[in-house]
Amino acid sequence: MIDVEVEDEAWTTALPDAVMLARGAALAALDSQEAADEDVTILLTDDAAVASLNAQFRGKDGPTNVLSFEAAPNPERHLGDIALAYGVCAREAAEQGKPLSHHLQHLTVHGVLHLLGYDHIGDDDAEVMEDLERAVLAGLGVPDPYAAG
């Protein structure tokens, strides 16, 4: 089950189908890794909430676009939680000249892959994760988020 909670109405004002887009992207990412039975919670929130989470759990100041929090192993098959900051995401989408809907889908896929154990700290790991993101997003009709221009 993918539970999407809208804490900042700016998400649904800008994207009336934000819940559907986030849920679909999360399901596609889980399906790509044969993890469709896992549960994920997605929080569509604001920059202040993500900044608070970032400070509390990562010791970093300010908001970021997406945070992933992997759950401890549990019988409910809850994989973890993802939080997305509206202001950061909207600004990045505008700066990158892409629709907010595509950026939301990309960052949701990115967050789910983190919950599944993927990372992008090293170049090799980043290449693997980015290739997975591209493949999942292509299946959703979203262009390569890493392509120049």
PEGI-V896321 format. One record per residue. N is the residue number from 1. RES is the residue in three letters. SS is DSSP state (~ for helix, > for strand, _ for the rest). PSI is psi in degrees with one decimal (999 if undefined). Layout:
n: (N/N)
res: (RES/RES)
ss: (SS/SS)
psi: (PSI/PSI)
This chain:
n: (1/2/3/4/5/6/7/8/9/10/11/12/13/14/15/16/17/18/19/20/21/22/23/24/25/26/27/28/29/30/31/32/33/34/35/36/37/38/39/40/41/42/43/44/45/46/47/48/49/50/51/52/53/54/55/56/57/58/59/60/61/62/63/64/65/66/67/68/69/70/71/72/73/74/75/76/77/78/79/80/81/82/83/84/85/86/87/88/89/90/91/92/93/94/95/96/97/98/99/100/101/102/103/104/105/106/107/108/109/110/111/112/113/114/115/116/117/118/119/120/121/122/123/124/125/126/127/128/129/130/131/132/133/134/135/136/137/138/139/140/141/142/143/144/145/146/147/148/149)
res: (MET/ILE/ASP/VAL/GLU/VAL/GLU/ASP/GLU/ALA/TRP/THR/THR/ALA/LEU/PRO/ASP/ALA/VAL/MET/LEU/ALA/ARG/GLY/ALA/ALA/LEU/ALA/ALA/LEU/ASP/SER/GLN/GLU/ALA/ALA/ASP/GLU/ASP/VAL/THR/ILE/LEU/LEU/THR/ASP/ASP/ALA/ALA/VAL/ALA/SER/LEU/ASN/ALA/GLN/PHE/ARG/GLY/LYS/ASP/GLY/PRO/THR/ASN/VAL/LEU/SER/PHE/GLU/ALA/ALA/PRO/ASN/PRO/GLU/ARG/HIS/LEU/GLY/ASP/ILE/ALA/LEU/ALA/TYR/GLY/VAL/CYS/ALA/ARG/GLU/ALA/ALA/GLU/GLN/GLY/LYS/PRO/LEU/SER/HIS/HIS/LEU/GLN/HIS/LEU/THR/VAL/HIS/GLY/VAL/LEU/HIS/LEU/LEU/GLY/TYR/ASP/HIS/ILE/GLY/ASP/ASP/ASP/ALA/GLU/VAL/MET/GLU/ASP/LEU/GLU/ARG/ALA/VAL/LEU/ALA/GLY/LEU/GLY/VAL/PRO/ASP/PRO/TYR/ALA/ALA/GLY)
ss: (_/>/>/>/>/>/_/_/_/~/~/~/~/~/_/_/_/~/~/~/~/~/~/~/~/~/~/~/~/~/~/~/_/_/_/_/_/_/>/>/>/>/>/>/>/_/~/~/~/~/~/~/~/~/~/~/~/~/_/_/_/_/_/_/_/>/>/>/>/>/_/_/_/_/_/_/_/>/>/>/>/>/>/>/>/~/~/~/~/~/~/~/~/~/~/~/_/_/_/~/~/~/~/~/~/~/~/~/~/~/~/~/~/~/~/_/_/_/_/_/_/_/~/~/~/~/~/~/~/~/~/~/~/~/~/~/~/~/~/_/_/_/_/_/_/_/_/_/_)
psi: (137.9/115.2/122.2/121.7/128.3/109.0/-29.0/112.0/-11.4/-31.8/-50.2/-19.0/-46.3/-35.8/90.4/-26.4/24.6/-41.6/-46.8/-41.7/-44.7/-44.5/-46.0/-41.1/-41.3/-44.3/-41.2/-41.6/-43.4/-44.7/-37.4/-22.4/17.0/44.0/30.6/-17.5/-3.4/151.0/143.8/141.6/132.0/127.3/116.1/104.8/-164.7/175.0/-38.9/-42.3/-42.4/-36.6/-41.0/-44.8/-40.9/-42.1/-45.5/-43.5/-18.0/-7.2/27.8/141.1/143.2/167.0/162.1/173.5/-47.9/141.6/141.8/136.2/104.4/134.3/152.7/153.1/136.1/153.1/-16.5/-5.3/33.1/113.4/-39.4/-167.3/148.7/138.0/132.1/133.5/118.0/-52.6/-46.0/-46.6/-43.6/-42.0/-45.5/-43.8/-45.6/-45.1/-34.2/-0.5/37.9/155.4/142.7/-35.3/-43.2/-39.1/-40.8/-46.8/-43.4/-49.6/-30.0/-47.6/-45.6/-47.2/-42.0/-41.1/-36.1/-43.8/-28.1/3.5/1.5/150.6/173.7/31.9/-49.9/159.1/-43.0/-43.4/-39.9/-41.7/-42.9/-47.9/-44.0/-38.3/-40.7/-43.4/-47.2/-44.4/-46.2/-46.0/-36.8/-39.6/-21.9/0.4/20.7/128.2/162.4/115.6/-12.6/-1.7/139.6/142.5/999)
